[in-house]
Amino acid sequence: MSEWMGEGFLHLLAERVKTDPGRIYASEFVSGALVSHPLAGIVERSEALARGLAARGVGKGGRVACMMDTHSDHLCLILAIARLGAIWVPVGTRLLPTNLTYIFNESDVSLVVAESRFVDTIAAARPEMPMVLRNEADGLSSLLGDGALPSVEVRPCDILMISFTSGTTGRPKSVPVTHAMMRFAAEAAALAAKADPGEVLYVWEPFNHIGGAQMIILPLIRQVTLALTPRFSASRFWDEVRACQATRIHHLGGILQMLLKQPPSDRDRDHSVAVAWGGGCTSEVWTAFSRRFGTQMVECYGMTEASSLTTINDEGLPGFVGRAMPWFDVQIISSDGSRCPPGVRGEIVVKPIGKGASALFSGYLNSPEATRECLRDGRLHTGDLGEMDGAGRVKFHGRMKETIRVRGENVSAWEVEHVIEQHEAIAACAVIPVKAEIGEADIKLFVQVASDRELTGTEIFDWVRERLAPHQLPRHITFVSAFERTPSQRIMKHKLDPTPAGDWTRT
């Protein structure tokens, strides 16, 4: 195993400044122009922010919430929090006061650093909450401090971040992520992205999701540059990729599908991207995306609880999420606890190997029941369905809790959705179980039609009937103008109407 396993990353800041201070750590779009930040400048600004935080009473173990867009101020602030041994609490920029109240209480936040536009939202969540606000003109200049940096011992096992799971099916759980876990996440991302020296990684994902968080320290462990953009936009995506000369793009949620739904262009291959890496790419999307945009696809699987990435498919085989990372052993386990033979579905279970123990979280905050459910005998029971071939390559089949029982048959919501979203006029879709007159449940399909298209429920049903088994067919279809999504672009299913009715119902 590599010598770095079990280590953190803070010591790399000083080392890289000594050896390569002028290398570009990150670039970002400011008023439409691309601005570059050398490594020495990033470190200097993060240290000034650390002094400012210390002057406000933030010390080791203090919890600082960050409700900010994706930009260099946010990146430097996270490094500053880490430098003090404090704990970063990432907060999504689309959350409402009730969401914030839960996060502030769950993680015991003592200070919030936020974009100035969120001042009223934060005050509504907790009126007395101390805040530092960032504005477009001055950035975080009000937080910059001077003088000596506090001397703090930060260990790899210390908590760096409290990450809240997406909450697509219920209330988010809080995952403590250590400094060592973040190093594992970044090292895994470097493998998946094929982060060779000189590569430029386009970063659209928010830092409050592990998919974005793992990118923050990549320039410390590889000679690469991050190209930051405040938020994902399907219409601006390729123009920004060209402008920053990105060579690697990351996919999560449904962004590949969103990009494929954009009108074809004679510039579809006019870019420098060689690798698209991430999670949530079906074999159909894999083939369509690589053919249209000319990228090599690398598909992964993982979760925050196991330092983001658990498996990687860099073998060019559509439909697989690949083999286990070097620090994990991945098995497919049946309901009776035995190991499933090749080709048989079961739960994906992850066990660390050697120093890889540092890559596995120790349990959810304030949720002993949820911890007992997923952590058993030193193994992470993911709650995800998968199967493995004879060579140890894993296929992902969705969440076990999103299996819908229809007249005695188990239906994977994930598989149904990934068939239906192939319809050229459907921008996005989701299925949930609803109460059935006969049997355990019926399937309710929610559809967002592309802006320039029209569809009826009958047309959708006739199309899917040729592509799905009878027990996979929807009973109800409801049309929506848009879906509420998490920052990683996953649909928030728990907010969909569970009424057994729709705009169209099969008779």
N, C-alpha and C positions, 0 to 999 in steps of 0.2 A: 504494500500500500504506500501511497505518496506520503512524504514527511509532513506535509501541511495538515493532514487529517487531524481533526480535534483542535486545531488552532483557530484564533480569530483573525482579524485583519487590521486592527489599529496600528500595529507596528509597521505595516507596509507604507503608511502615509509618510513617515519620516524617511524611510528607505528610498522610496520613489522620488521624493523631492531632491535627495542628494544625487541620485544617479541620472534623473531624467526630468528636470524641473520644467523645461519648455514644451514637453510633449502635451498635445491637446487632450485634455481629460474629457471635455464636453463642449458641444456647440449648441446653440439654441436660436430660435427665430424670435427676434425682437423688432416689432413694427415692420414685419415683412423681411427684414435683413437677417442674415446668418451671422451670429457673433460667436467667436471662439474663446474658450477659457483654458489656459494652460494649467497643468497639474499644480504648479507652485501657487498660482492664483486661487485655485479651489481650496488648497490646504490653508492658505493665509486667511481667506474669508471664513472658512469653517472655524479656525482658531479664534478669530475676532468675535464670531457669534457665540462660541463657547464662553468667552470672557463675559459677554453680555448676559448670557443665561445665568452664569455663576453669580453675577452682580445682582440678579433678581432672585437669588436663593435656590437656584437649581443645582443640586448636587447628586452624588451617586444614589441611584434608586428613585430619584424624583421622576414623576410622570409628566411628560410634555406632549400634548395633543397638537398635531399639525393638520390643518384643514386648508390645503393649498393645491394649486395647479402643479403641473410637471414643468419645472424650470430649475435653473442653477441655484437660485436662492434656497429652494426646497432641498435640493441635494446637499448643499453646504450646511444647512440647518440640521439635517439628519446626521451628518458626520460630526457636527458640533455636539449634539446630544450624546452620540456614542463616545466621543472623546471624554466627556464628563462622567461616564458610567451611569448616566441617566437613562430613562426608558422612553422610547419613542412610541407614541400612540397614534397611528395613522387614522385619519378621518376622511371619509369620502366627501367630495364637494357637492354632492346632490342630496345629502341627508337632511332630514327635517329635525326640528327641535326635539321631538319625542325620541328619535333615533339617537341624537346627541346626548340626551339625558341618560339613556341607558348606557352608552359607551363611557361617559364621564364617571358614572357611578360604578360601573363594572371594573374600570381600570384605575380608579382613584386619581384622576387627573388633577394637577395643581396649577397648570398654566396652559393656555391655548395660544398658538401662533397661527394666524389665519389671514387669508386675503381680506381686505377691508370690506368687501361686499357681503361678508358673512357676519358682520358685527351684530345685526339684529337677530339673526338665527341663533347665534351662540347665546346672546343675552336672554332669548326666550327659553332656551334649554336650561340655563343656570345663570340668573341675573348677576350673581356675585363673582362669577368666574373671571380671574385675571386674564387679560388678553394683551398680546402684541400683534399689531395689525401691519400687514404689508400692502403697499400701494404701488401702482405702476410707475409712478415718477421716481420714488426713492427706494423702492424695494424694501429690504429689511435694515436700512441704515439706522433706524432707531434702536435696533438691538445690538449693533456692533459695539464691542467694548475694547478696552486696552489694558495694559498692565500684564502681570505675570499670569500664566495659565495655572489653574489649580493642579496640584499633583494628585492624581487618582490612579489607584491600581484597578485595572479592568481585566477580568479573567474571561477566557473563552466561554465558561459556563454561565456567566452573568447574562441576565436578560437584556437584550437590545431593543426588542419591539414587542408590543402586544398587538397581534394581528387578529382582526375579527373576520371570521369566515363569512362568505358571501351572503348567507342568509336567503338563498333562493327558495328554500322550502320551509323556512321557519326562522326563529330568532337566532341571530348570529352567536357563535361561541367564540370565546377569546383564547387565542393560542399564544403562549409566551414563546418567542423566538430568541434564542441565545445568539451571542456573537459567533460561536462556532457553527450554529445552524445557518447563519447568513453566509458564512464562508462556503459551506457545503452547497448552498443554493447557487451562489455565484460560480463556483467551480463546475457545477452541473450545467448551468446556463452556458458557460464557456465551451463545454464539450458539445452541447446541442447546437449552438450557433456556429460551431467551427470558427471560433474567435482567434484567427491567426493574426500575427502582427500587421498593423495597418488597416484592419477592418473597421468599418463605421457601422454602428448599430443604431438603427432608428428606434427611438423610444417614444411611443405614443401612450403606453399604458400608465395609469396613475400609480404613484409610489405607494398608495395605501393598499394595493393588492400585491401579493407576493410575486406576481409576474413582473411588476415594475420594481419592487423593492430589491429583487435579486440582481437587477442591472446596476445598482448604484455603485458597487465596489468593483465591477468588472475591469475598469481601467487600472485598478491596483494590482490585479492578478494576471492581466494580459495587456499587451501593448495595443489597446484598441481605443476608439473614441465613441462616446455616446452622442447622438444627435437628438436633442430634446424638443418635443412639441407639446403645447399645453394640454391637448386632448385629442382623441381620435376623431377623424373626419374621413368618411369614405370618399367624398368628392375631392378633398384636397390631398389625399394620401400620396398618390404617385407624384404629384407636383412637388410636394415637400421632400419625398424620397430622392427625387432628381436634384433638387436644390442643395441638399446636404450631402449628396453623393454617397448615400447609404449603400452598403454592400450586404447587409443582413437585416431582415425584418422578423418580427415576433408576432405570432398569432395566438389569440385566446378567444374563448367564447365563440361568437359567430362572425368574426371580422373577415375571414376568408370568403364566407358566403356573401357578406355585404359588398366586398370588393368585386366579386364575380357578378353581382347584380348591377354594377355600374355599366353604363353603355360602353360597348366595345370601342376601342380607339386604335388608330394606326400608331399610337405611341405606347401601346401596352407592353412592348418589350424594349422601350427606350428608357433604360435604367441600368444601374450597376449592381442590382441585387442578385447574388448568386444562390443564397440560401434563405428559405422561409422556414422558421422553426417554431415549435410551440405545441399546443394541445387542442384537441377538439376537431381534428381534420379527418373526415371519413374518406374511404377509398375513392368515392365519386368526386368529392371536392378536391382531393389530392391530385387526381388525374386532370380535372378541368383547370385547376389553378396552374399547375406546372406547364400544361400545354399552352395556355393563354399567355402567361407572364414569363415563362422560360426559367423558372426557379427550381432549384433542387429542394425537395421537401424533407424535413426532419421532424418526426412526430414523437412526442413525449407524453408521459403520464405522471401524475403526482399530486401532492396536496401539501398545504402549508405545514401540517403536523410532521411531515417527514422531509423538511427542508426543500420544499417545492417540487423537485423532480425525482422520480423513483426509477423510471425506465426511459430508455431512449432508442428510437428506431432510426438509425443512420445507415440502414442497409438498402434503402430504396424500395421497400416492400409496402405498398399501400394496404391499409386495413389493420396494420399492427402498430402498437405503441412501443414495441421493442423489448430489449433485454434490460435486466436490472443494472443500475449504476454499480460501480465496483464496490461500494461500501454497503450494499444491500443484498439480501436474499429475498426474492419474491416467489411466493407460492400461491396456488389456487386451491382453496380449502372448501370442502363440502359442508353442508349443514351439520353433519355428524362429527366434524373435526378432522376427517381424514383428507389426505391430499388427493385432488382430482387427477385422473389420468389425462394425457394430452387430448385436447379437443372437447373436454367436458367443462361446462361452466360452473363456477363457484365464486366465492368471495376472494378478492385480491387481498393477500395478507403480506405485510412487509416486516422483515426481521433484519436489524443491523448486523454487520460483520465487523468484528474487531473494533478499531477506532471509530467506525461508523456509528457506534452507539451515541456519539455526540450529535448525530444528524437527526435523531428522533426526539420529539418533544416529550416533556415529562408529565403532561396532563393539562387539561383546560383550567383556567382560573375559575374558581367559585363553582365548579361543575363536577363534583366527584362522581356522580352517577354516569355522566357522559364519558368521563375518563375511564371508569371501570368497563364501560361497554366497548371502548375502542382499544384500550391498552390491556393486553392479557398475556401474561408469561413473557414479557419483553418484546411482544410483537404488536404491530399496529394492524388492527382489523379495520380496513378502509370503508367498509359498507358499499363497496363497488363490485359490480359483476365483471368477471373476465374469464378468459380461457387461455391456455398455454399450448403451444405446439411442442413437438418432440425436441426441438432445438432450444427451448427456453424462451421463445418469443411470445409476448403477451398480446392478446386482443382485448379491448375494452368494450363492455356492453352496457354501460350506464349505471346509474345508482340503483342499489337494491331497493331503496325506499321509493323509487320511481317505477317499480314494477307494478303493473296494473293487472289485477286478477279478473279476467273476463270469461265467465261461464266455464270455470275450471282450468283455463289456460293462462299462463303468465305472459304478459305483454310488456316489453321494454319500451318505455316512453321515448327513450333516446333513439332507438332504432326506428320507431314510427316517424318521429320528427325529422330524422335525417333522410328518410325517403321523401316525405312531403315537401321539404324545403328545396328539393331538386326541381320542382315545378317552376318554370321560367317566370311566371307572373306572381309568385309568392315571395315577398320580401323576407318574411320571418314567420315562424309558427311555433306553437307549444301545445302539448296535450297533457291533460290531467284526468284522474279518475273522478267520476261523479256517481251518485246513487243510481242503481239500476232497478227496474221493475222485476227483471228476472236475472238471477245470478248475483255475483258479488259487486260488480261495478260496470259502468259503461265508460267509453272514452269520449271526452269532450275536446274538440280541436279548436284552437284559437288561431286565426289567420290574419296576418297583415299583408294586404295586397300591394304590389308595387304601385307607385304613384301614377304611372301612366297606363295602368291596366285595369280591367274589370273582370270579376269572377263571381259566379253564383255558387251557392252551396252544392247544387246538383252537379255542376261542372267539376268542382273539386272532388266530390265523392266518386263520380264516374272515372276520374283520372286515377285516384288512389286505389280504386277497386281492382285495377289491373296490375297493381304493384305490391299490394299488401294481402296477407292471409285474411280470411273472413273474421277471425277473432281479433285482428289488429285494426279493423275498420272503425272510424269514428261513428258514434251515434248522433252526436250534436256538433254543429259547426257554428262558431261565433266569429264575426269580423271585428277587428280592432284597428284603430287608426295608427297606433304605435304601442309597443310594449314598454313597461317600466323595466329598466335593466340595472344591474350592478355595474360598478366602474369597469369590471372586466368584460362587460357586454353580455353577461348572462341574463336571461329573462327571469324576473322575479315571480316565480309561479305561485307563491303563496298569496299574491295579490290578485290572482285571476278569479273570476266569478265561479264558484263551485256548484251553481244551480244546475240541476239536470234538465237543461233547456238551452236553446240557442236560436240564432237567426235561421238555421235550417236544422231539421231533425229527421233522421231516417225512420221511415214507417215500416 
